[in-house]
Amino acid sequence: MADRPTAPELIEAVFEFLSDELLPTLDDHRMKFRTLVAMNALGIARRELEASNKVLLGEEQAADLARRIRAGEPPEGALQLLKEHVAEKLRVSNPAYLEKYE
């Protein structure tokens, strides 16, 4: 049995506090901006946790693929693999950007 609250639950609790309780009370534009940045970082962290088992290319695999492409010897299906890899990374870092182009 996992300990509660879980990491995603903690992230969600902090996100909700920032968005529902803190942000509406801020008059300082700099603090509003910094709070929005913090909320964005929490969103990325949440999506990263959710996607941690969906990594298509590990660091060494990506480096090997890059070497093969630079050498002019890309493996079969490299373009599709790279498209899927970049799409998965965008689902974590900026899903709205990905949705614009799907």
C-alpha positions in Angstrom: 0.0 0.0 0.0 1.4 3.4 -1.0 1.7 6.2 1.4 -0.8 9.0 1.1 -0.8 11.6 -0.1 0.9 10.5 -3.3 3.2 12.8 -5.3 0.5 13.6 -7.8 -1.9 14.4 -5.0 0.6 16.7 -3.4 1.2 18.5 -6.7 -2.5 18.9 -7.2 -3.1 20.2 -3.7 -0.4 22.9 -4.2 -1.7 23.7 -7.6 -5.2 24.2 -6.3 -4.0 26.4 -3.4 -2.0 28.6 -5.8 -4.8 28.9 -8.4 -7.9 29.1 -6.1 -6.6 30.8 -3.0 -3.4 32.7 -3.6 -3.6 34.0 -7.2 -7.0 35.8 -6.8 -5.6 37.8 -3.9 -2.4 39.1 -5.6 -2.3 42.7 -6.8 1.4 42.7 -7.5 1.9 41.8 -11.2 5.4 40.3 -10.5 4.0 38.0 -7.9 1.1 37.0 -10.1 3.6 36.2 -12.9 5.8 34.2 -10.5 2.7 32.3 -9.2 1.7 31.4 -12.7 5.2 30.2 -13.4 5.0 28.0 -10.3 1.7 26.6 -11.5 3.1 25.9 -14.9 6.0 24.1 -13.3 3.7 22.0 -11.2 1.7 21.1 -14.3 4.8 19.9 -16.0 5.8 17.9 -12.9 2.4 16.3 -12.8 2.5 15.3 -16.5 6.1 14.1 -16.1 5.0 11.7 -13.4 2.1 10.5 -15.5 4.3 10.0 -18.5 7.3 8.5 -16.8 6.6 5.0 -18.3 6.1 6.3 -21.8 9.6 7.3 -22.7 10.3 6.2 -26.2 14.0 6.9 -26.3 16.4 6.7 -23.4 19.3 9.1 -23.2 21.8 6.6 -24.7 19.3 5.5 -27.4 18.8 9.1 -28.4 22.5 9.7 -28.5 23.1 6.6 -30.6 20.3 7.6 -33.0 21.8 11.1 -33.4 25.2 9.6 -34.2 23.7 7.4 -36.8 21.7 10.2 -38.4 24.8 12.5 -38.5 26.8 9.6 -40.1 24.1 9.5 -42.8 22.9 6.0 -41.7 19.5 6.5 -40.1 17.8 3.3 -39.1 14.5 2.3 -40.7 11.6 4.2 -39.2 13.8 6.9 -37.6 11.7 9.8 -38.7 8.5 8.3 -37.3 10.3 7.4 -34.0 11.6 10.9 -33.7 8.1 12.4 -34.3 6.6 10.2 -31.6 9.5 11.0 -29.2 9.1 14.7 -29.7 5.3 14.5 -29.4 5.6 12.6 -26.1 8.0 15.2 -24.8 5.6 18.0 -25.8 2.7 16.2 -24.0 4.7 16.8 -20.9 6.2 20.2 -21.4 3.5 22.0 -23.4 0.5 19.9 -24.5 -1.4 23.0 -25.8 1.4 23.5 -28.4 1.2 19.9 -29.5 -2.6 20.1 -29.9 -2.2 23.1 -32.3 -0.3 20.9 -34.7 -1.9 17.5 -34.4 
